[in-house]
Amino acid sequence: MGTVVNYERHGQIGVIRINNPPVNALSHAVRSGIVDALATAAADDSSAVVLCCEGRTFIAGADITEFGKPPQAPSLPDLLHVLDHHPKLTVAAIHGTALGGGFEVALTCNYRIALASGKVGLPEVKLGLLPGAGGTQRTPRLAGLPAAVELITSGNPINAQRAMALQLVDKVAEDNLLDAAIAYSVALVEQSAPQRQASALTLSVSTEDTDLIASMRAKLLKKTRGERAPQRILDCLLAAADSPFETGLKREREEFMACLEDPQSAALRHMFFAERAAGKIDSLPKDTKALDIASVGIIGAGTMGGGIAMCFAQAGIAVTLVDMTDEAVKGGLEKIAKNYAISVKKGRLTVAQTDAILANITTSSSFDDLANVDMVIEAVFENLEVKKEVFGKLDVICKPGAVLASNTSYQSIDAIAAATSRPESVLGMHFFSPANVMKLLEVVKGASSSDIVIATAMAVGKKIGKVSVLSGMCYGFIGNRMLRHYGREAALCLIEGGTPAQIDSAMESWGMAMGPLAVSDLAGLDIGYKAREQLTAEQKGDPASYMVADRLVEAGRLGQKSGAGYYQYDPETRQRQEDPAVMAIVAEARRELGITPRRFEDEEIINRLTLALANEGAKLLQEGIAQRASDIDVVYCYGYGFPRFKGGPMHTVESMGLDKAVSLLNEFHDQLNPEHWQVAPLLTKLVANGGQLADSHRD
Ligand SMILES: NC(=O)c1ccc[n+]([C@@H]2O[C@H](COP(=O)([O-])OP(=O)(O)OC[C@H]3O[C@@H](n4cnc5c(N)ncnc54)[C@H](O)[C@@H]3O)[C@@H](O)[C@H]2O)c1
């Protein structure tokens, strides 16, 4: 019978094999299968037991689909209790990735042998959780406190060699893992090796260790801005010190339950699924095949073109970087090389690695060199006429079938496509700055973009390590269209009575990576200023929402690049400081507009800014510009510094309660500018029907 757990004998060694594709997740069937197999092994005359997995990996973690459902016995802790007290010597044989609960199983065996290509880790923190089956207690007992802090609070896996150096793995096998594991077990039995239990070790802690925990606590508080799971992990690790295993385990259980019930974990789990869902395009026929992209041309060697070139070159795709003149191209390449030199200095890459990456980039000042590339990404100035001219030229030069993408932030993909004779090959691929760092890629479907072209852009995005989200065509696409509303409310909170420091710190303490006005300073206030110059008074909207920004630019305060914007910047540290000159500009603007400043509570700032985002997000959803609410969350978390532990703007309103969100929106509508606060009909409808954003697709 094909069961998920099988037990067989290899001479004196009993072998428990788990076979639960695709990743041998610890489902109920697997847990109870292992308990049964352990009982069989306990009763037979085997001298030791090897625990191994079929398929591509050792147990890669809990069965995430069982989250939120009532637990079914045996639980993982039950299983590990049986394993820990098994009468025979136990050996885990690890290949692929032993993660989370999977690694906790391995840690509970007496010994661990891993294939050289194997990896181990405890990634629970990434879902706002902590290892809840002894991981926080066994890891420090085996590897020491500093290594355990790093492994569990980062959640990043380590390779077999590193795990062996940390004594988390006892032996590394080059190949034939099962044979090696059996031979290792036989050798251990012959040597009368003890049944080593991590749970029986004592962890003594030095003052250096406690200092480390204190400094990690402070570091993590800053880095993870209010995330609670990393702090709880530190508490558990401390509980492992100088106390019996059972005491630490009890503390771990309590902290695990607290994490599980914490809305932060719900948000992080939402993001886990959201990221995976984003890659799926509902309207695409199943048999749509992405084109193979082996070479790409990038036009414009400026800020964005350079970063995009790095993404492709790092993925081993040949890049031809084109700009108007040899000097411009040379300048662009020098910036790229400088970026890599910094990575080498920081120890992230070796010189040989950066040389190999740079060898993937060739440069040119002639479009003719793009005749044979599979894909072109245009990143020239944000000007429709210039872009149309570029696409007209590409149409003549590029081979048939080449994908022609624009990195435009706002221009119409349809207008750009109309400059070619092949609009089906044209689409938007909107990267975020710095393009080599930011994970988001908005793939923008024009009216004529073909399915194949869209599928290709999504696949290429994945290949270069981006999280791609499909957007329909509208001004600003998903992210920037919503951002206008967020930026408007930040500006209005300022002119109505807030200060830049209050607004930014309210949003930062709430969890945003950077407050809205500090972000404007970073991006450059001149960008919005120039964009507004092209708009009519009506398009520009309420003067209260841009008057201060205009005055700042006119006073030469362009943001960080000119040393001052909404703040003063220290030329050395770039640290921001409040500046009375800004408040004088604000006061003048208030006088001109007849606004009497009032006191602001942080809560109002947070509600106005987040609800402005979510309300526009709901409109995008209703118009079919975004495929699903979770895609919008992915856009905000990966492109705009929205905290993942809040789950994006749509998850934020969903978890606040849509009825509460709509009643706040209605309040804003009645008390503030009603044009800014037209409540999205989708939200009103969902409240009336008791529906959820998570389930709502296009009307
Ligand atoms: N900077 C951002 O934060 C950001 C983010 C996302 C998207 N974008 C978009 O990316 C595009 C580029 O922005 P950027 O910030 O990199 O601008 P940039 O000014 O830094 O670079 C533009 C480059 O294009 C070159 N160029 C201009 N016209 C050209 C032509 N006809 N042929 C070849 N090269 C030409 C210029 O010489 C320059 O090197 C714009 O459409 C912008 O909206 C920018």
The ligand as an ORCA input file, in Angstrom:
! r2SCAN-3c Opt
* xyz 0 1
  N      13.566     57.116    -10.840
  C      12.577     56.391    -10.371
  O      12.364     56.311     -9.153
  C      11.707     55.620    -11.303
  C      10.962     54.520    -10.827
  C      10.208     53.775    -11.715
  C      10.162     54.122    -13.041
  N      10.877     55.205    -13.477
  C      10.796     55.515    -14.911
  O      11.982     55.067    -15.537
  C      12.294     55.905    -16.624
  C      13.709     56.397    -16.464
  O      13.829     57.113    -15.266
  P      15.249     57.427    -14.601
  O      14.959     57.928    -13.244
  O      16.166     56.280    -14.776
  O      15.756     58.632    -15.513
  P      17.240     59.131    -15.761
  O      17.129     60.547    -16.158
  O      18.117     58.781    -14.602
  O      17.743     58.268    -16.992
  C      17.215     58.374    -18.284
  C      18.316     57.977    -19.254
  O      17.728     57.842    -20.535
  C      18.626     58.351    -21.491
  N      17.843     58.720    -22.674
  C      16.948     59.710    -22.801
  N      16.426     59.712    -24.050
  C      17.009     58.678    -24.716
  C      16.893     58.167    -26.022
  N      16.077     58.744    -26.915
  N      17.646     57.131    -26.370
  C      18.489     56.553    -25.481
  N      18.640     57.004    -24.225
  C      17.905     58.053    -23.848
  C      19.254     59.542    -20.792
  O      20.501     59.908    -21.395
  C      19.423     59.011    -19.381
  O      20.678     58.373    -19.198
  C      11.232     56.974    -16.628
  O      10.217     56.610    -17.514
  C      10.728     56.974    -15.208
  O       9.420     57.437    -15.062
  C      11.643     55.938    -12.658
*
